[in-house]
Amino acid sequence: MVKLLVGSSLVGILLVLLGVNRGFDLSDEGLYVLLADPVQDNVAGVFNYDLFFKLFYKIFGHAFSLFELRLIRLLSYFAGAWALAEFWKYLKAESRLRPEIFFLALLGLLAGYAFLPPTLSYNSLTVVLVCFWLRSVSQRVQGYDTNLCLGLIVALFIYVKVSFALLIGPMTFVFVWKKGTFRDMLIAFVPLVLTELIFLAVLGENASLRLTEGIPQNSLRPGYQFGQMLKSIAVGALWMLISAVLFYFVGYLKKAERDHNKMLSVLAVLTISGIVYITHITEEWNHTLMVFTAGFLGFCFGASKRPPEINISWILLLLILPFIIHFGSNVYWLRIGIHYWIFWVLAFLLCFENLKRETSILVSGLSLLLVFNGLWWHPFGQERPLWTAKYPWSLKGKGTVQLDGELIESLSKLEQALEMDTSKSILAIYRNPGIVWLIGRQVPRSPGIWDKRQLEDGVMDKPEKIIFNDVQTLPAAWKFRYRMDLGVFQGDSLSLLWD
């Protein structure tokens, strides 16, 4: 079993490394790489981990390349897998870390490559931080070092995904207080206070200053209304619950050896297949795994003849974590849920450790399929496979990346059109910041402008020229005389507009 997990992990890592310098996503990945660009503005930012990149650049003078950012994400998954293996060790009160749990956790985390580009992102950072949070809260002895570690994790959540921090932060500090004293809780606040003071002293800004402006602005955007975000989670949870309950009864009847179990099994399979079809709203099929995993969990709980040996509260926590982590995201839960699949895998193993061999086989195969599809066959949701990205493009002092010929042709055309423009930034709207980064420039004020409301709140005056994605209209007062079509990428048409 360990050999299978090690072999599968090596294949998954190889799939990632072979593509680490190929392809590029102009939308989400453009946002991620601009957040890592030390000279990129992030006014009223809600994702503020760019402050760490700015501080690193201020001290060491190094700006991270695309290759480095993708490699850091892969390495962070190794760290997350170690943290989850430690979490397992603490729960089971074992003296040694189990290698099979480490590699199983690594494969589960690698499944996150199935959705969105492979660059370091707030999604991948959040998942890894949750792994370390689980490790810390599961320790039986909570000392000063553990409290400081929990405080640091909550502080990092504030920079990476503040919406999740607002949920997990109070829970964590109450946990520290109950395990220790009020002084222990104060100690847990030290990392946040310290990092905020360092950023303010060195950079002249910090997360607190940005969020006072960014949260009110962001909450006015259509996809970020509080009710809309809760609805996204509730819809995903409802479908998962239906799948789990259906198969729970199938498992229960199997345990009871009822005659009509076969009929119910067929009905359950048809129903869950219908759920997969109904909830398929994009070109991706990753949600299929989440739906069937929920059903499989329900079946095993129903068929089980004895309760889990582990404390049920840990299992419930692992089951609901994917919904809590999602809070604050405007992406449909079923699309992004694959990032959190590992927590359900661990919940299942805690209940049914006797099925570890079968679980290892399934996770190994499914993880490799997800990595191959997400990185190579349909990278970043694009129709063209990654192996068509074979032409080198210079990243202006930050190495090279291999792109497909059509994108390179458009980038060359764009560079020629902007040859006489000496400004370091150009406004790119909507959902296309990556094209600006690829030509060595930045976006004014914000690393990513996704919709018209965000544009109107952040940019007051009409610019001389913009890169425009016509998924939404321009502000009424913005009129341009000239237009250069740049091509269609990921289904969106990009143009350069100017007077």
Phi, psi and omega in degrees: 000316179297320179298320178298313182294319179295314179298315179296320179298318180296320178295317178298316179297319179297319178300321179290313184294324180293336180254008188293339180241027181234144172072162179199139178259120185288341184265273185298315181295327175300319177297315184296316182288329176290326175297333178270356178278117187294343180258004178278130176290152175215063182290134181054042183285144172256339170256108191243020176287353173298338178299326178292321177293321178294319179294318179299317179294322180297322184275315188251349179071024182243128174253132186285138179275171177299317178303314182294319181295320178292322179292321178298321179299315180299315180295326179295330177292327173298316179296318179296321178296320177298317180298320179290325176294324175293319177303314178299316181300318180293318181296322182272358181054044180263157183271339183233152177282133181274122180298326181294327178289321178301309184289327175295317178295320179298316179296321178296320178290322178299334178301339177298342177290352180291336184230129180072167188290166189276004182284154174308128185219170178293333177292311180292322178296319180298315181298316181294319178296324177296322177301316180288328177296317178298318178300316185289317184286343180271353179293134184288327178253119182257098178261187179300321181296320179293319179296319177295321179296315177297320177296320178294319179298315178296320177300316180294324175302322181298323179280328186272310180210092189296328181298318178290324179299325180293337177269312187280333182299302179302321179299320182292315182293324175294320178300315179297318181297316182291326180284334183228240182227176176298326178296323177298321179294320178297322178299323180294338179280345186303313182302319181293313180299317182294313181295320179296320179292321179296314180298319181294319182288321186270319186255346181078010178206161176207180184296321182301315181295319181291317186291331178299333177260324187287319182296312178300319180294314184293326182292345179273346180290142186307316184282353184246017172294141185305315181296323180293321179292320177294323180297319179300317179291316184297320180295315178298316181296322180298312180296322178295320181294318178300316180297314182294316182294317179304310183283341172299315180292327175298314179295320181295318179290327176296317179297322181278353179058047177280150184291325185271019179295322182296319180297317179293324179298315179298317179298319181295317180296317178297319181294315182292328175294321176297321178298316179300318181291316182296321184273004178275092184253355176229185180285349184276153179238015182299331183296339178303317181295320181294319181295313181288330176296318177299318178295319180295320176299315179299317180299313183293323176295319180292325183274348184291139181261355178215148182291157178300148180283336183276158177303124184299335182295326178292322179294316178298320179299314180296326181287326183266347181306317180303328180281324179291316181299324184293337186305130181103350179264144178262005178276139178308129186304318183294338178284318188265351185300337181299334177299331187255008184305323183304327182292326176288324177300315179294321178300318179296315182295324178297329180275323188228065181295338179292345178258026184298321181296312179297320179296318181297319180296313181296312182296320179300308182295314183292321180297314180297321177297317180294318179295315180298315181292317185286333182256326189247312186282309177232067185297130176057026181079010180274158181281328183278131179292161185293334182290351174278347177275090188228011181248128185287141176229127181286136181258032174054064178087359180243035179085200179228162175220145180269125183236169177281158188299324182294319179293320179296321177298318179292320179295320178296318178297319180293317179299319179296320180293331182258013186301323182271356180273113184270356180292149182275349182227155175217137183288127178239120181226148344253139174064034181219040183292340184295329182292330176289317181296323181295336178260016172080024180238180179237171175258132181296139173072311187225140180288349180200122177245112190263332184215171186295321180297318178296322178296313183292329178284330187258336183237118186271318187256149176292129179281168178291325179208153179218157167261120193242130172253118192277031175290337173224167183276164175279159171305149188303325184278353184269108178238134179236146184272329186238153182216133174238118178286132182257345179126176179248122182230130182053034178084359182249140181266123181253142180218153170258124180246139177202169179262000000 
